[in-house]
């Protein structure tokens, strides 16, 4: 988008678009994986999406996984 609209880094429209993109991305992520950092099922779903095999059975293990 930046190239298309010829926005430089200090352009207010670029900064606004970036802000709204971050908000949208966060909402999509939270909708898919939830917001409860203590929810094992959410962590396991994220591990699955990242291709972790085998999927850990504990949150601590899920948090420490490096795909």
PQR file of N, CA, C, O and H, with PARSE charges and radii, in Angstrom:
ATOM      1  N   UNK A   1       0.823  -1.189   0.000 -0.4000 1.5000
ATOM      2  CA  UNK A   1       0.000   0.000   0.000 -0.0000 2.0000
ATOM      3  C   UNK A   1       0.865   1.250   0.000  0.5500 1.7000
ATOM      4  O   UNK A   1       0.549   2.244  -0.654 -0.5500 1.4000
ATOM      5  N   UNK A   2       1.964   1.182   0.748 -0.4000 1.5000
ATOM      6  CA  UNK A   2       2.824   2.356   0.846 -0.0000 2.0000
ATOM      7  C   UNK A   2       3.371   2.745  -0.523  0.5500 1.7000
ATOM      8  O   UNK A   2       3.415   3.927  -0.867 -0.5500 1.4000
ATOM      9  H   UNK A   2       2.221   0.375   1.279  0.4000 1.0000
ATOM     10  N   UNK A   3       3.786   1.753  -1.299 -0.4000 1.5000
ATOM     11  CA  UNK A   3       4.292   2.031  -2.638 -0.0000 2.0000
ATOM     12  C   UNK A   3       3.180   2.544  -3.536  0.5500 1.7000
ATOM     13  O   UNK A   3       3.361   3.503  -4.286 -0.5500 1.4000
ATOM     14  H   UNK A   3       3.750   0.793  -1.020  0.4000 1.0000
ATOM     15  N   UNK A   4       2.027   1.893  -3.451 -0.4000 1.5000
ATOM     16  CA  UNK A   4       0.902   2.279  -4.301 -0.0000 2.0000
ATOM     17  C   UNK A   4       0.492   3.731  -4.055  0.5500 1.7000
ATOM     18  O   UNK A   4       0.267   4.484  -5.002 -0.5500 1.4000
ATOM     19  H   UNK A   4       1.880   1.114  -2.841  0.4000 1.0000
ATOM     20  N   UNK A   5       0.396   4.120  -2.796 -0.4000 1.5000
ATOM     21  CA  UNK A   5      -0.031   5.477  -2.454 -0.0000 2.0000
ATOM     22  C   UNK A   5       1.135   6.455  -2.325  0.5500 1.7000
ATOM     23  O   UNK A   5       0.950   7.646  -2.079 -0.5500 1.4000
ATOM     24  H   UNK A   5       0.579   3.508  -2.026  0.4000 1.0000
ATOM     25  N   UNK A   6       2.358   5.908  -2.501 -0.4000 1.5000
ATOM     26  CA  UNK A   6       3.571   6.735  -2.408 -0.0000 2.0000
ATOM     27  C   UNK A   6       3.679   7.439  -1.049  0.5500 1.7000
ATOM     28  O   UNK A   6       3.979   8.630  -0.962 -0.5500 1.4000
ATOM     29  H   UNK A   6       2.509   4.940  -2.701  0.4000 1.0000
ATOM     30  N   UNK A   7       3.423   6.654   0.006 -0.4000 1.5000
ATOM     31  CA  UNK A   7       3.512   7.178   1.369 -0.0000 2.0000
ATOM     32  C   UNK A   7       4.930   7.027   1.874  0.5500 1.7000
ATOM     33  O   UNK A   7       5.535   5.967   1.714 -0.5500 1.4000
ATOM     34  H   UNK A   7       3.180   5.687  -0.065  0.4000 1.0000
ATOM     35  N   UNK A   8       5.469   8.072   2.482 -0.4000 1.5000
ATOM     36  CA  UNK A   8       6.744   7.924   3.181 -0.0000 2.0000
ATOM     37  C   UNK A   8       6.447   7.607   4.645  0.5500 1.7000
ATOM     38  O   UNK A   8       5.289   7.592   5.062 -0.5500 1.4000
ATOM     39  H   UNK A   8       4.977   8.933   2.612  0.4000 1.0000
ATOM     40  N   UNK A   9       7.496   7.354   5.416 -0.4000 1.5000
ATOM     41  CA  UNK A   9       7.296   6.909   6.801 -0.0000 2.0000
ATOM     42  C   UNK A   9       6.595   7.922   7.690  0.5500 1.7000
ATOM     43  O   UNK A   9       5.970   7.537   8.679 -0.5500 1.4000
ATOM     44  H   UNK A   9       8.437   7.366   5.077  0.4000 1.0000
ATOM     45  N   UNK A  10       6.679   9.173   7.372 -0.4000 1.5000
ATOM     46  CA  UNK A  10       6.073  10.201   8.228 -0.0000 2.0000
ATOM     47  C   UNK A  10       4.678  10.608   7.769  0.5500 1.7000
ATOM     48  O   UNK A  10       4.057  11.481   8.375 -0.5500 1.4000
ATOM     49  H   UNK A  10       7.187   9.485   6.569  0.4000 1.0000
ATOM     50  N   UNK A  11       4.189   9.993   6.719 -0.4000 1.5000
ATOM     51  CA  UNK A  11       2.885  10.328   6.176 -0.0000 2.0000
ATOM     52  C   UNK A  11       1.786   9.927   7.162  0.5500 1.7000
ATOM     53  O   UNK A  11       1.747   8.788   7.627 -0.5500 1.4000
ATOM     54  H   UNK A  11       4.694   9.283   6.226  0.4000 1.0000
ATOM     55  N   UNK A  12       0.901  10.863   7.475 -0.4000 1.5000
ATOM     56  CA  UNK A  12      -0.169  10.609   8.450 -0.0000 2.0000
ATOM     57  C   UNK A  12      -1.113   9.509   7.982  0.5500 1.7000
ATOM     58  O   UNK A  12      -1.568   8.704   8.794 -0.5500 1.4000
ATOM     59  H   UNK A  12       0.933  11.788   7.097  0.4000 1.0000
ATOM     60  N   UNK A  13      -1.415   9.459   6.686 -0.4000 1.5000
ATOM     61  CA  UNK A  13      -2.309   8.420   6.169 -0.0000 2.0000
ATOM     62  C   UNK A  13      -1.666   7.041   6.335  0.5500 1.7000
ATOM     63  O   UNK A  13      -2.349   6.068   6.655 -0.5500 1.4000
ATOM     64  H   UNK A  13      -1.045  10.112   6.026  0.4000 1.0000
ATOM     65  N   UNK A  14      -0.344   6.962   6.116 -0.4000 1.5000
ATOM     66  CA  UNK A  14       0.362   5.686   6.293 -0.0000 2.0000
ATOM     67  C   UNK A  14       0.285   5.246   7.757  0.5500 1.7000
ATOM     68  O   UNK A  14       0.000   4.084   8.048 -0.5500 1.4000
ATOM     69  H   UNK A  14       0.210   7.753   5.856  0.4000 1.0000
ATOM     70  N   UNK A  15       0.536   6.169   8.663 -0.4000 1.5000
ATOM     71  CA  UNK A  15       0.507   5.848  10.091 -0.0000 2.0000
ATOM     72  C   UNK A  15      -0.885   5.407  10.515  0.5500 1.7000
ATOM     73  O   UNK A  15      -1.030   4.483  11.316 -0.5500 1.4000
ATOM     74  H   UNK A  15       0.767   7.113   8.428  0.4000 1.0000
ATOM     75  N   UNK A  16      -1.901   6.060   9.983 -0.4000 1.5000
ATOM     76  CA  UNK A  16      -3.284   5.702  10.316 -0.0000 2.0000
ATOM     77  C   UNK A  16      -3.628   4.322   9.755  0.5500 1.7000
ATOM     78  O   UNK A  16      -4.253   3.511  10.438 -0.5500 1.4000
ATOM     79  H   UNK A  16      -1.783   6.810   9.332  0.4000 1.0000
ATOM     80  N   UNK A  17      -3.223   4.058   8.523 -0.4000 1.5000
ATOM     81  CA  UNK A  17      -3.485   2.751   7.913 -0.0000 2.0000
ATOM     82  C   UNK A  17      -2.781   1.647   8.701  0.5500 1.7000
ATOM     83  O   UNK A  17      -3.342   0.571   8.911 -0.5500 1.4000
ATOM     84  H   UNK A  17      -2.715   4.717   7.968  0.4000 1.0000
ATOM     85  N   UNK A  18      -1.560   1.916   9.130 -0.4000 1.5000
ATOM     86  CA  UNK A  18      -0.803   0.934   9.908 -0.0000 2.0000
ATOM     87  C   UNK A  18      -1.500   0.645  11.240  0.5500 1.7000
ATOM     88  O   UNK A  18      -1.606  -0.507  11.659 -0.5500 1.4000
ATOM     89  H   UNK A  18      -1.104   2.790   8.959  0.4000 1.0000
ATOM     90  N   UNK A  19      -1.966   1.696  11.890 -0.4000 1.5000
ATOM     91  CA  UNK A  19      -2.675   1.542  13.158 -0.0000 2.0000
ATOM     92  C   UNK A  19      -3.910   0.660  12.987  0.5500 1.7000
ATOM     93  O   UNK A  19      -4.127  -0.255  13.781 -0.5500 1.4000
ATOM     94  H   UNK A  19      -1.879   2.633  11.549  0.4000 1.0000
ATOM     95  N   UNK A  20      -4.720   0.921  11.962 -0.4000 1.5000
ATOM     96  CA  UNK A  20      -5.945   0.165  11.752 -0.0000 2.0000
ATOM     97  C   UNK A  20      -5.656  -1.267  11.294  0.5500 1.7000
ATOM     98  O   UNK A  20      -6.415  -2.184  11.608 -0.5500 1.4000
ATOM     99  H   UNK A  20      -4.544   1.665  11.317  0.4000 1.0000
ATOM    100  N   UNK A  21      -4.569  -1.457  10.557 -0.4000 1.5000
ATOM    101  CA  UNK A  21      -4.169  -2.809  10.160 -0.0000 2.0000
ATOM    102  C   UNK A  21      -3.801  -3.630  11.395  0.5500 1.7000
ATOM    103  O   UNK A  21      -4.210  -4.785  11.516 -0.5500 1.4000
ATOM    104  H   UNK A  21      -3.952  -0.712  10.302  0.4000 1.0000
ATOM    105  N   UNK A  22      -3.033  -3.041  12.308 -0.4000 1.5000
ATOM    106  CA  UNK A  22      -2.656  -3.730  13.546 -0.0000 2.0000
ATOM    107  C   UNK A  22      -3.892  -4.104  14.355  0.5500 1.7000
ATOM    108  O   UNK A  22      -3.971  -5.212  14.885 -0.5500 1.4000
ATOM    109  H   UNK A  22      -2.701  -2.103  12.209  0.4000 1.0000
ATOM    110  N   UNK A  23      -4.849  -3.198  14.455 -0.4000 1.5000
ATOM    111  CA  UNK A  23      -6.085  -3.462  15.201 -0.0000 2.0000
ATOM    112  C   UNK A  23      -6.845  -4.620  14.561  0.5500 1.7000
ATOM    113  O   UNK A  23      -7.313  -5.517  15.261 -0.5500 1.4000
ATOM    114  H   UNK A  23      -4.785  -2.297  14.025  0.4000 1.0000
ATOM    115  N   UNK A  24      -6.970  -4.604  13.237 -0.4000 1.5000
ATOM    116  CA  UNK A  24      -7.689  -5.669  12.532 -0.0000 2.0000
ATOM    117  C   UNK A  24      -6.982  -7.010  12.707  0.5500 1.7000
ATOM    118  O   UNK A  24      -7.634  -8.027  12.947 -0.5500 1.4000
ATOM    119  H   UNK A  24      -6.590  -3.875  12.668  0.4000 1.0000
ATOM    120  N   UNK A  25      -5.668  -7.018  12.590 -0.4000 1.5000
ATOM    121  CA  UNK A  25      -4.900  -8.249  12.744 -0.0000 2.0000
ATOM    122  C   UNK A  25      -5.054  -8.826  14.154  0.5500 1.7000
ATOM    123  O   UNK A  25      -5.195 -10.037  14.325 -0.5500 1.4000
ATOM    124  H   UNK A  25      -5.139  -6.192  12.395  0.4000 1.0000
ATOM    125  N   UNK A  26      -5.027  -7.958  15.147 -0.4000 1.5000
ATOM    126  CA  UNK A  26      -5.202  -8.391  16.536 -0.0000 2.0000
ATOM    127  C   UNK A  26      -6.592  -8.988  16.752  0.5500 1.7000
ATOM    128  O   UNK A  26      -6.734 -10.001  17.437 -0.5500 1.4000
ATOM    129  H   UNK A  26      -4.913  -6.974  15.008  0.4000 1.0000
ATOM    130  N   UNK A  27      -7.610  -8.367  16.173 -0.4000 1.5000
ATOM    131  CA  UNK A  27      -8.978  -8.884  16.323 -0.0000 2.0000
ATOM    132  C   UNK A  27      -9.129 -10.254  15.676  0.5500 1.7000
ATOM    133  O   UNK A  27      -9.796 -11.130  16.228 -0.5500 1.4000
ATOM    134  H   UNK A  27      -7.494  -7.544  15.616  0.4000 1.0000
ATOM    135  N   UNK A  28      -8.523 -10.447  14.520 -0.4000 1.5000
ATOM    136  CA  UNK A  28      -8.596 -11.739  13.848 -0.0000 2.0000
ATOM    137  C   UNK A  28      -7.880 -12.805  14.679  0.5500 1.7000
ATOM    138  O   UNK A  28      -8.409 -13.898  14.882 -0.5500 1.4000
ATOM    139  H   UNK A  28      -7.981  -9.736  14.072  0.4000 1.0000
ATOM    140  N   UNK A  29      -6.676 -12.483  15.157 -0.4000 1.5000
ATOM    141  CA  UNK A  29      -5.920 -13.425  15.977 -0.0000 2.0000
ATOM    142  C   UNK A  29      -6.695 -13.780  17.240  0.5500 1.7000
ATOM    143  O   UNK A  29      -6.826 -14.957  17.576 -0.5500 1.4000
ATOM    144  H   UNK A  29      -6.246 -11.595  14.991  0.4000 1.0000
ATOM    145  N   UNK A  30      -7.208 -12.774  17.940 -0.4000 1.5000
ATOM    146  CA  UNK A  30      -7.955 -13.012  19.172 -0.0000 2.0000
ATOM    147  C   UNK A  30      -9.229 -13.805  18.917  0.5500 1.7000
ATOM    148  O   UNK A  30      -9.624 -14.627  19.743 -0.5500 1.4000
ATOM    149  H   UNK A  30      -7.101 -11.818  17.666  0.4000 1.0000
ATOM    150  N   UNK A  31      -9.875 -13.564  17.779 -0.4000 1.5000
ATOM    151  CA  UNK A  31     -11.074 -14.315  17.431 -0.0000 2.0000
ATOM    152  C   UNK A  31     -10.774 -15.782  17.180  0.5500 1.7000
ATOM    153  O   UNK A  31     -11.590 -16.650  17.489 -0.5500 1.4000
ATOM    154  H   UNK A  31      -9.554 -12.896  17.107  0.4000 1.0000
ATOM    155  N   UNK A  32      -9.615 -16.056  16.625 -0.4000 1.5000
ATOM    156  CA  UNK A  32      -9.227 -17.435  16.319 -0.0000 2.0000
ATOM    157  C   UNK A  32      -8.665 -18.163  17.536  0.5500 1.7000
ATOM    158  O   UNK A  32      -9.022 -19.312  17.793 -0.5500 1.4000
ATOM    159  H   UNK A  32      -8.952 -15.351  16.374  0.4000 1.0000
ATOM    160  N   UNK A  33      -7.783 -17.494  18.287 -0.4000 1.5000
ATOM    161  CA  UNK A  33      -7.065 -18.157  19.375 -0.0000 2.0000
ATOM    162  C   UNK A  33      -7.473 -17.697  20.768  0.5500 1.7000
ATOM    163  O   UNK A  33      -7.016 -18.269  21.758 -0.5500 1.4000
ATOM    164  H   UNK A  33      -7.493 -16.560  18.077  0.4000 1.0000
ATOM    165  N   UNK A  34      -8.315 -16.687  20.866 -0.4000 1.5000
ATOM    166  CA  UNK A  34      -8.781 -16.222  22.162 -0.0000 2.0000
ATOM    167  C   UNK A  34      -7.806 -15.253  22.818  0.5500 1.7000
ATOM    168  O   UNK A  34      -6.750 -14.939  22.271 -0.5500 1.4000
ATOM    169  H   UNK A  34      -8.686 -16.223  20.061  0.4000 1.0000
ATOM    170  N   UNK A  35      -8.183 -14.793  23.993 -0.4000 1.5000
ATOM    171  CA  UNK A  35      -7.369 -13.814  24.716 -0.0000 2.0000
ATOM    172  C   UNK A  35      -6.926 -14.326  26.081  0.5500 1.7000
ATOM    173  O   UNK A  35      -6.200 -13.637  26.798 -0.5500 1.4000
ATOM    174  H   UNK A  35      -9.041 -15.049  24.438  0.4000 1.0000
ATOM    175  N   UNK A  36      -7.356 -15.520  26.439 -0.4000 1.5000
ATOM    176  CA  UNK A  36      -7.001 -16.088  27.731 -0.0000 2.0000
ATOM    177  C   UNK A  36      -5.676 -16.838  27.599  0.5500 1.7000
ATOM    178  O   UNK A  36      -5.629 -17.917  27.009 -0.5500 1.4000
ATOM    179  H   UNK A  36      -7.945 -16.079  25.856  0.4000 1.0000
ATOM    180  N   UNK A  37      -4.607 -16.270  28.145 -0.4000 1.5000
ATOM    181  CA  UNK A  37      -3.280 -16.877  28.017 -0.0000 2.0000
ATOM    182  C   UNK A  37      -3.154 -18.166  28.822  0.5500 1.7000
ATOM    183  O   UNK A  37      -2.145 -18.863  28.710 -0.5500 1.4000
ATOM    184  H   UNK A  37      -4.646 -15.393  28.624  0.4000 1.0000
ATOM    185  N   UNK A  38      -4.153 -18.491  29.624 -0.4000 1.5000
ATOM    186  CA  UNK A  38      -4.140 -19.717  30.424 -0.0000 2.0000
ATOM    187  C   UNK A  38      -5.002 -20.827  29.809  0.5500 1.7000
ATOM    188  O   UNK A  38      -5.242 -21.846  30.457 -0.5500 1.4000
ATOM    189  H   UNK A  38      -4.972 -17.925  29.715  0.4000 1.0000
ATOM    190  N   UNK A  39      -5.465 -20.645  28.577 -0.4000 1.5000
ATOM    191  CA  UNK A  39      -6.325 -21.622  27.930 -0.0000 2.0000
ATOM    192  C   UNK A  39      -5.480 -22.592  27.105  0.5500 1.7000
ATOM    193  O   UNK A  39      -4.956 -22.232  26.051 -0.5500 1.4000
ATOM    194  H   UNK A  39      -5.270 -19.817  28.051  0.4000 1.0000
ATOM    195  N   UNK A  40      -5.357 -23.815  27.592 -0.4000 1.5000
ATOM    196  CA  UNK A  40      -4.538 -24.829  26.934 -0.0000 2.0000
ATOM    197  C   UNK A  40      -5.021 -25.111  25.520  0.5500 1.7000
ATOM    198  O   UNK A  40      -4.204 -25.247  24.608 -0.5500 1.4000
ATOM    199  H   UNK A  40      -5.783 -24.107  28.448  0.4000 1.0000
ATOM    200  N   UNK A  41      -6.314 -25.202  25.322 -0.4000 1.5000
ATOM    201  CA  UNK A  41      -6.857 -25.501  23.994 -0.0000 2.0000
ATOM    202  C   UNK A  41      -6.442 -24.440  22.977  0.5500 1.7000
ATOM    203  O   UNK A  41      -6.142 -24.762  21.828 -0.5500 1.4000
ATOM    204  H   UNK A  41      -6.977 -25.092  26.063  0.4000 1.0000
ATOM    205  N   UNK A  42      -6.425 -23.177  23.397 -0.4000 1.5000
ATOM    206  CA  UNK A  42      -5.997 -22.103  22.499 -0.0000 2.0000
ATOM    207  C   UNK A  42      -4.534 -22.257  22.120  0.5500 1.7000
ATOM    208  O   UNK A  42      -4.167 -22.104  20.955 -0.5500 1.4000
ATOM    209  H   UNK A  42      -6.669 -22.914  24.331  0.4000 1.0000
ATOM    210  N   UNK A  43      -3.705 -22.558  23.102 -0.4000 1.5000
ATOM    211  CA  UNK A  43      -2.276 -22.759  22.836 -0.0000 2.0000
ATOM    212  C   UNK A  43      -2.072 -23.949  21.910  0.5500 1.7000
ATOM    213  O   UNK A  43      -1.247 -23.898  20.997 -0.5500 1.4000
ATOM    214  H   UNK A  43      -4.004 -22.682  24.048  0.4000 1.0000
ATOM    215  N   UNK A  44      -2.812 -25.006  22.142 -0.4000 1.5000
ATOM    216  CA  UNK A  44      -2.674 -26.190  21.301 -0.0000 2.0000
ATOM    217  C   UNK A  44      -3.141 -25.917  19.873  0.5500 1.7000
ATOM    218  O   UNK A  44      -2.566 -26.436  18.916 -0.5500 1.4000
ATOM    219  H   UNK A  44      -3.482 -25.048  22.884  0.4000 1.0000
ATOM    220  N   UNK A  45      -4.172 -25.111  19.736 -0.4000 1.5000
ATOM    221  CA  UNK A  45      -4.645 -24.732  18.411 -0.0000 2.0000
ATOM    222  C   UNK A  45      -3.572 -23.927  17.670  0.5500 1.7000
ATOM    223  O   UNK A  45      -3.341 -24.131  16.478 -0.5500 1.4000
ATOM    224  H   UNK A  45      -4.639 -24.690  20.513  0.4000 1.0000
ATOM    225  N   UNK A  46      -2.934 -23.030  18.380 -0.4000 1.5000
ATOM    226  CA  UNK A  46      -1.856 -22.240  17.782 -0.0000 2.0000
ATOM    227  C   UNK A  46      -0.682 -23.139  17.398  0.5500 1.7000
ATOM    228  O   UNK A  46      -0.113 -22.987  16.317 -0.5500 1.4000
ATOM    229  H   UNK A  46      -3.122 -22.864  19.348  0.4000 1.0000
ATOM    230  N   UNK A  47      -0.323 -24.062  18.267 -0.4000 1.5000
ATOM    231  CA  UNK A  47       0.757 -25.008  17.960 -0.0000 2.0000
ATOM    232  C   UNK A  47       0.412 -25.817  16.713  0.5500 1.7000
ATOM    233  O   UNK A  47       1.266 -26.031  15.853 -0.5500 1.4000
ATOM    234  H   UNK A  47      -0.786 -24.185  19.145  0.4000 1.0000
ATOM    235  N   UNK A  48      -0.820 -26.259  16.618 -0.4000 1.5000
ATOM    236  CA  UNK A  48      -1.259 -27.029  15.463 -0.0000 2.0000
ATOM    237  C   UNK A  48      -1.123 -26.208  14.186  0.5500 1.7000
ATOM    238  O   UNK A  48      -0.636 -26.694  13.165 -0.5500 1.4000
ATOM    239  H   UNK A  48      -1.514 -26.085  17.318  0.4000 1.0000
ATOM    240  N   UNK A  49      -1.557 -24.973  14.263 -0.4000 1.5000
ATOM    241  CA  UNK A  49      -1.479 -24.077  13.091 -0.0000 2.0000
ATOM    242  C   UNK A  49      -0.041 -23.848  12.654  0.5500 1.7000
ATOM    243  O   UNK A  49       0.237 -23.668  11.468 -0.5500 1.4000
ATOM    244  H   UNK A  49      -1.952 -24.579  15.092  0.4000 1.0000
ATOM    245  N   UNK A  50       0.869 -23.856  13.619 -0.4000 1.5000
ATOM    246  CA  UNK A  50       2.285 -23.649  13.321 -0.0000 2.0000
ATOM    247  C   UNK A  50       2.979 -24.937  12.875  0.5500 1.7000
ATOM    248  O   UNK A  50       4.156 -24.926  12.514 -0.5500 1.4000
ATOM    249  H   UNK A  50       0.644 -24.001  14.582  0.4000 1.0000
ATOM    250  N   UNK A  51       2.238 -26.045  12.903 -0.4000 1.5000
ATOM    251  CA  UNK A  51       2.800 -27.306  12.448 -0.0000 2.0000
ATOM    252  C   UNK A  51       3.628 -28.033  13.483  0.5500 1.7000
ATOM    253  O   UNK A  51       4.459 -28.873  13.138 -0.5500 1.4000
ATOM    254  H   UNK A  51       1.281 -26.055  13.196  0.4000 1.0000
ATOM    255  N   UNK A  52       3.409 -27.720  14.750 -0.4000 1.5000
ATOM    256  CA  UNK A  52       4.142 -28.393  15.828 -0.0000 2.0000
ATOM    257  C   UNK A  52       3.615 -29.815  15.963  0.5500 1.7000
ATOM    258  O   UNK A  52       2.407 -30.036  16.051 -0.5500 1.4000
ATOM    259  H   UNK A  52       2.734 -27.038  15.030  0.4000 1.0000
ATOM    260  N   UNK A  53       4.539 -30.782  15.977 -0.4000 1.5000
ATOM    261  CA  UNK A  53       4.150 -32.185  16.114 -0.0000 2.0000
ATOM    262  C   UNK A  53       5.213 -32.904  16.920  0.5500 1.7000
ATOM    263  O   UNK A  53       6.375 -32.916  16.514 -0.5500 1.4000
ATOM    264  H   UNK A  53       5.520 -30.602  15.905  0.4000 1.0000
ATOM    265  N   UNK A  54       4.867 -33.490  18.022 -0.4000 1.5000
ATOM    266  CA  UNK A  54       3.528 -33.607  18.593 -0.0000 2.0000
ATOM    267  C   UNK A  54       3.118 -32.317  19.307  0.5500 1.7000
ATOM    268  O   UNK A  54       3.961 -31.526  19.731 -0.5500 1.4000
ATOM    269  H   UNK A  54       3.922 -33.480  18.351  0.4000 1.0000
ATOM    270  N   UNK A  55       1.829 -32.131  19.425 -0.4000 1.5000
ATOM    271  CA  UNK A  55       1.301 -30.958  20.125 -0.0000 2.0000
ATOM    272  C   UNK A  55       1.484 -31.175  21.621  0.5500 1.7000
ATOM    273  O   UNK A  55       1.048 -32.193  22.160 -0.5500 1.4000
ATOM    274  H   UNK A  55       1.144 -32.773  19.081  0.4000 1.0000
ATOM    275  N   UNK A  56       2.126 -30.223  22.295 -0.4000 1.5000
ATOM    276  CA  UNK A  56       2.365 -30.363  23.741 -0.0000 2.0000
ATOM    277  C   UNK A  56       1.073 -30.503  24.538  0.5500 1.7000
ATOM    278  O   UNK A  56       0.010 -30.041  24.123 -0.5500 1.4000
ATOM    279  H   UNK A  56       2.480 -29.397  21.857  0.4000 1.0000
ATOM    280  N   UNK A  57       1.193 -31.148  25.688 -0.4000 1.5000
ATOM    281  CA  UNK A  57       0.017 -31.375  26.537 -0.0000 2.0000
ATOM    282  C   UNK A  57      -0.068 -30.386  27.696  0.5500 1.7000
ATOM    283  O   UNK A  57      -1.004 -30.441  28.494 -0.5500 1.4000
ATOM    284  H   UNK A  57       2.056 -31.523  26.025  0.4000 1.0000
ATOM    285  N   UNK A  58       0.914 -29.477  27.790 -0.4000 1.5000
ATOM    286  CA  UNK A  58       0.911 -28.463  28.843 -0.0000 2.0000
ATOM    287  C   UNK A  58       1.190 -27.085  28.251  0.5500 1.7000
ATOM    288  O   UNK A  58       1.906 -26.950  27.259 -0.5500 1.4000
ATOM    289  H   UNK A  58       1.674 -29.433  27.142  0.4000 1.0000
ATOM    290  N   UNK A  59       0.601 -26.058  28.889 -0.4000 1.5000
ATOM    291  CA  UNK A  59       0.778 -24.686  28.414 -0.0000 2.0000
ATOM    292  C   UNK A  59       2.249 -24.287  28.404  0.5500 1.7000
ATOM    293  O   UNK A  59       2.723 -23.676  27.445 -0.5500 1.4000
ATOM    294  H   UNK A  59       0.019 -26.168  29.695  0.4000 1.0000
ATOM    295  N   UNK A  60       2.966 -24.628  29.460 -0.4000 1.5000
ATOM    296  CA  UNK A  60       4.383 -24.257  29.536 -0.0000 2.0000
ATOM    297  C   UNK A  60       5.155 -24.816  28.345  0.5500 1.7000
ATOM    298  O   UNK A  60       6.027 -24.142  27.795 -0.5500 1.4000
ATOM    299  H   UNK A  60       2.582 -25.124  30.238  0.4000 1.0000
ATOM    300  N   UNK A  61       4.839 -26.031  27.954 -0.4000 1.5000
ATOM    301  CA  UNK A  61       5.489 -26.628  26.803 -0.0000 2.0000
ATOM    302  C   UNK A  61       5.086 -25.926  25.516  0.5500 1.7000
ATOM    303  O   UNK A  61       5.920 -25.713  24.636 -0.5500 1.4000
ATOM    304  H   UNK A  61       4.132 -26.578  28.401  0.4000 1.0000
ATOM    305  N   UNK A  62       3.817 -25.567  25.401 -0.4000 1.5000
ATOM    306  CA  UNK A  62       3.331 -24.851  24.197 -0.0000 2.0000
ATOM    307  C   UNK A  62       4.053 -23.518  24.050  0.5500 1.7000
ATOM    308  O   UNK A  62       4.456 -23.139  22.950 -0.5500 1.4000
ATOM    309  H   UNK A  62       3.140 -25.740  26.116  0.4000 1.0000
ATOM    310  N   UNK A  63       4.212 -22.816  25.155 -0.4000 1.5000
ATOM    311  CA  UNK A  63       4.872 -21.506  25.118 -0.0000 2.0000
ATOM    312  C   UNK A  63       6.336 -21.606  24.717  0.5500 1.7000
ATOM    313  O   UNK A  63       6.888 -20.674  24.133 -0.5500 1.4000
ATOM    314  H   UNK A  63       3.885 -23.124  26.048  0.4000 1.0000
ATOM    315  N   UNK A  64       6.962 -22.730  25.027 -0.4000 1.5000
ATOM    316  CA  UNK A  64       8.384 -22.872  24.756 -0.0000 2.0000
ATOM    317  C   UNK A  64       8.713 -23.487  23.409  0.5500 1.7000
ATOM    318  O   UNK A  64       9.888 -23.651  23.079 -0.5500 1.4000
ATOM    319  H   UNK A  64       6.513 -23.488  25.501  0.4000 1.0000
ATOM    320  N   UNK A  65       7.699 -23.830  22.623 -0.4000 1.5000
ATOM    321  CA  UNK A  65       7.914 -24.491  21.338 -0.0000 2.0000
ATOM    322  C   UNK A  65       8.545 -23.533  20.340  0.5500 1.7000
ATOM    323  O   UNK A  65       8.180 -22.361  20.246 -0.5500 1.4000
ATOM    324  H   UNK A  65       6.745 -23.697  22.892  0.4000 1.0000
ATOM    325  N   UNK A  66       9.504 -24.073  19.601 -0.4000 1.5000
ATOM    326  CA  UNK A  66      10.119 -23.334  18.497 -0.0000 2.0000
ATOM    327  C   UNK A  66       9.878 -24.132  17.229  0.5500 1.7000
ATOM    328  O   UNK A  66      10.484 -25.185  17.029 -0.5500 1.4000
ATOM    329  H   UNK A  66       9.801 -25.025  19.678  0.4000 1.0000
ATOM    330  N   UNK A  67       8.982 -23.627  16.359 -0.4000 1.5000
ATOM    331  CA  UNK A  67       8.665 -24.401  15.124 -0.0000 2.0000
ATOM    332  C   UNK A  67       9.867 -24.534  14.207  0.5500 1.7000
ATOM    333  O   UNK A  67       9.768 -25.147  13.144 -0.5500 1.4000
ATOM    334  H   UNK A  67       8.490 -22.772  16.521  0.4000 1.0000
TER
END
